């Protein structure tokens, strides 16, 4: 879990926040969420990541532990159960995708400030 949080925070401009209380940990870029991490729920941790709707659907079909986003827009967010069934490298790719989706939708002046 620590590796996943560290990976999220290594992204240019990434900050952590707790806008909803002590859980979940929210990782943002330019004030926009790209990852929500729920730790130790029902013996597993979870991460919500933004995703292109077509890719999101494919991931859900391919992986049992990838589901529509918990408490999120189910079309644009996935919840991934961090139970070890997916390689960390695959989760990192999903984090990259979420971050890129958020950054590409930022206003141009904010994107230029980030320069990722």
N, C-alpha and C positions, 0 to 999 in steps of 0.2 A: 504494500500500500504506500509506504514512504517513497518508493521509486516512482510511483505514478504521480504523487503530489509534486515531487521534485521535478519531474519531467514537465508537468504543466507549468510550473513556476519558472522554468528555464526559457519559456517562450518570451520573445521580446514584448515588453510592456505588460506582462502578466502580473496580476496582483491577487492576493487572497482576501476574502471578506467573509463575514458571517452576518449577512443582512436578515436572516430568518431566525437568529438565535444561535445556540452552540452547534447545531447541526441543520443543514449540511454546510460543509465548507464550499464556498463558491469561488471559482477562479474566473477572473474577468480580464479583458483587454479593453482599454479605453472605456471602462465602465459597463461593458457588455459581457454577459456570461458566456463562457464557452465550455465550462465543466462544473458540475455540481457533484460533490463527493459525500456520500452517506456512509459513515464508518460503523462497522459492527452491528448491522441490522440483521436480526435472525441468524447470527453466526457468520454472516458474510458482509462484505462491504459492496457498495454499488457506486457506479459513476454514470451520470447523465451527460451525454455529449450530443451536440448539434450534428445533424447529418442531412445530406441531400436526400429528399424523400425516396428516390429510386434506389439509392445505395442503402438507405435505412431498411427498406423492405427486403432487399437481397440479404443483408446481414442477418435479419430476423429469421429468414428462411434457412440460412446456412448454419446458424448457431443457436442452440437452445437457450443459452444464457444472455442473448441479446433480445430485448423486448421493447415495445413502445415506451416512450419516456414517462417515468413515474412523476406525476404532478406537472407534466409539461405538455406542450403541443405534440401529440402522438405522431403527427405527420413528419415533424422536423427534428424530433429528439429521440434518442435511444437510451435505454437504461441497460448497462452491462453489469452482470453479476461478476464480481471479482472473486471467483472461487478456484482459480488456477486452471480452469478448463480451456481458457484461451491464452496463448503465449503473450507475454508482456509486450513483445514487439508488435503484435497485432493491435493491442490496446493503444500503443504509442501511435500507430498509423491512424487510428480512429481519433485520437486527441489532435493530431496534426490536422486532420480533415475538419474537425470542429473549429479549431482555432482559425484555419484559413477561411472557412465559411463566414465566421464572424468578422474577421478583418476585411474581407472583400466587400462586405456590406456597410462598412464604416464610411462616413463622409471622406472625400478625397484628402482634405487637410489633415484629418486624423491618421489616415493610412500613411501619408507622407511622414508624419511625425514618428510613426512606429518603424517604418523602413525595415521590415523583416525580410 
